[in-house]
């Protein structure tokens, strides 16, 4: 099953348990959609920083794309440069 799964981030922000949840989702899914709710931040820079923090925690096999308040994270088979 390789469907996309969704995780929402609200006013509590990015915590260790949230990072573990995202990491566990990649065991069964290839893509994860992370939705930053508006009570987290309305600033695009802060959303990009949050996405970079998540990908830094996950490692080199992951890349991301930011669209509005949504971040799409993809797991690659081989490490990216």
C-alpha positions as a Markdown table, in Angstrom:
| # | Residue | x | y | z |
|---|---|---|---|---|
| 1 | Unk | 0.0 | 0.0 | 0.0 |
| 2 | Unk | 1.7 | 3.1 | -1.2 |
| 3 | Unk | -0.9 | 5.8 | -0.7 |
| 4 | Unk | -0.2 | 9.2 | 0.7 |
| 5 | Unk | -0.8 | 9.8 | 4.4 |
| 6 | Unk | -1.6 | 13.2 | 6.0 |
| 7 | Unk | -0.2 | 14.7 | 9.2 |
| 8 | Unk | -1.4 | 18.0 | 10.7 |
| 9 | Unk | 0.7 | 20.4 | 12.7 |
| 10 | Unk | -1.1 | 22.9 | 14.9 |
| 11 | Unk | -0.3 | 25.4 | 17.6 |
| 12 | Unk | 1.9 | 22.9 | 19.6 |
| 13 | Unk | 4.4 | 22.9 | 16.7 |
| 14 | Unk | 6.9 | 20.3 | 15.9 |
| 15 | Unk | 7.6 | 17.9 | 18.7 |
| 16 | Unk | 9.6 | 14.7 | 19.1 |
| 17 | Unk | 6.5 | 12.6 | 19.1 |
| 18 | Unk | 5.3 | 14.2 | 15.8 |
| 19 | Unk | 8.7 | 13.5 | 14.2 |
| 20 | Unk | 8.4 | 9.9 | 15.3 |
| 21 | Unk | 4.9 | 9.7 | 13.9 |
| 22 | Unk | 6.1 | 11.0 | 10.5 |
| 23 | Unk | 9.0 | 8.6 | 10.6 |
| 24 | Unk | 6.7 | 5.6 | 11.3 |
| 25 | Unk | 4.4 | 6.6 | 8.4 |
| 26 | Unk | 7.3 | 6.2 | 6.0 |
| 27 | Unk | 7.5 | 2.5 | 7.0 |
| 28 | Unk | 4.2 | 1.8 | 5.0 |
| 29 | Unk | 4.0 | 4.9 | 2.7 |
| 30 | Unk | 6.3 | 6.5 | 0.2 |
| 31 | Unk | 4.8 | 10.0 | 0.5 |
| 32 | Unk | 3.6 | 12.0 | 3.5 |
| 33 | Unk | 1.6 | 15.2 | 3.3 |
| 34 | Unk | 2.2 | 17.6 | 6.2 |
| 35 | Unk | -0.4 | 20.3 | 6.6 |
| 36 | Unk | 0.6 | 23.3 | 8.7 |
| 37 | Unk | -2.6 | 24.7 | 10.2 |
| 38 | Unk | -3.0 | 28.5 | 10.3 |
| 39 | Unk | -2.7 | 28.7 | 14.1 |
| 40 | Unk | 0.9 | 27.3 | 13.7 |
| 41 | Unk | 2.0 | 30.2 | 11.5 |
| 42 | Unk | 0.9 | 32.3 | 8.6 |
| 43 | Unk | 4.5 | 33.0 | 7.6 |
| 44 | Unk | 5.9 | 31.1 | 4.6 |
| 45 | Unk | 9.5 | 31.3 | 5.9 |
| 46 | Unk | 8.4 | 29.6 | 9.2 |
| 47 | Unk | 6.7 | 26.8 | 7.3 |
| 48 | Unk | 9.8 | 26.3 | 5.2 |
| 49 | Unk | 11.9 | 26.2 | 8.3 |
| 50 | Unk | 9.5 | 23.6 | 9.8 |
| 51 | Unk | 9.8 | 21.5 | 6.6 |
| 52 | Unk | 13.6 | 21.7 | 6.7 |
| 53 | Unk | 13.6 | 20.6 | 10.4 |
| 54 | Unk | 11.5 | 17.6 | 9.6 |
| 55 | Unk | 13.6 | 16.5 | 6.6 |
| 56 | Unk | 16.8 | 17.1 | 8.6 |
| 57 | Unk | 15.5 | 14.7 | 11.3 |
| 58 | Unk | 14.5 | 12.1 | 8.7 |
| 59 | Unk | 17.8 | 12.0 | 6.8 |
| 60 | Unk | 19.2 | 12.2 | 3.3 |
| 61 | Unk | 16.8 | 9.9 | 1.6 |
| 62 | Unk | 14.0 | 12.5 | 1.8 |
| 63 | Unk | 13.0 | 15.6 | -0.2 |
| 64 | Unk | 10.2 | 18.0 | 0.2 |
| 65 | Unk | 8.1 | 20.5 | -1.7 |
| 66 | Unk | 6.2 | 23.4 | -0.1 |
| 67 | Unk | 2.8 | 24.4 | -1.6 |
| 68 | Unk | 1.0 | 27.1 | 0.5 |
| 69 | Unk | 0.5 | 25.7 | 4.0 |
| 70 | Unk | 1.2 | 22.1 | 2.8 |
| 71 | Unk | 4.5 | 20.3 | 2.6 |
| 72 | Unk | 4.9 | 17.1 | 0.6 |
| 73 | Unk | 7.7 | 14.8 | 1.7 |
| 74 | Unk | 8.9 | 12.0 | -0.5 |
| 75 | Unk | 11.1 | 9.1 | 0.4 |
| 76 | Unk | 13.7 | 8.1 | -2.2 |
| 77 | Unk | 15.3 | 4.6 | -2.5 |
| 78 | Unk | 18.8 | 6.0 | -2.7 |
| 79 | Unk | 20.3 | 8.9 | -0.8 |
| 80 | Unk | 20.0 | 12.3 | -2.5 |
| 81 | Unk | 23.1 | 14.5 | -3.0 |
